[in-house]
């Protein structure tokens, strides 16, 4: 069953690559962006996430990646990077999130100053070898896209208190776990960054799945905003 599931994932990613990646890269090169009324401040500089009067940094972490190597937040210093929480057997939003993450990898994945941290919330199942199989199914090519696992309590503390992105066990939902489908954007110095909404308030996190009836998807916003941070090195 797992083999068939990964074949299915590979097929989805292959179709996506054929149909959409060339269009995305072309839009980046031509800077042909969708305008947004809801986020009319998107052309402004990105803001810091301020908590208790201080700019909030991404929390420190040390986890194990798909190659059984220890990876910490320090491995991302000097890079713009994204953080997500997911699990490989997720039957709902995770495949949609990681197809969208592939759109971002298609544009920035060859850069040494960009990275992605995908942290599992089901570490009992998601061993390094399982994460390796998952990464291969998505044809991940970036050397800086790490699929990370570790102690469950540690990961939940990291998600819920470190990033304030909810993750938890829930046997009543599909897959047995629930989590928010957000991507966190972190700058080269380790600070959480975001654009603001039309009222001037930080959106804080970017939704990793597509929504209906919006002017601009979270992935499209990130393609713009990652470029801004990389240009301001």
Beta strands, then each sheet from edge to edge (+ up, - down):
strand 1: 47-48
strand 2: 50-51
strand 3: 54-55
strand 4: 62-64
strand 5: 70-72
strand 6: 80-86
strand 7: 114-120
strand 8: 145-148
strand 9: 167-169
strand 10: 177-179
strand 11: 182-186
strand 12: 192-194
strand 13: 206-207
sheet 1: 1+ 12- 11+ 6- 7- 8-
sheet 2: 1+ 12- 11+ 13-
sheet 3: 2+ 3-
sheet 4: 4+ 5-
sheet 5: 9+ 10-
end
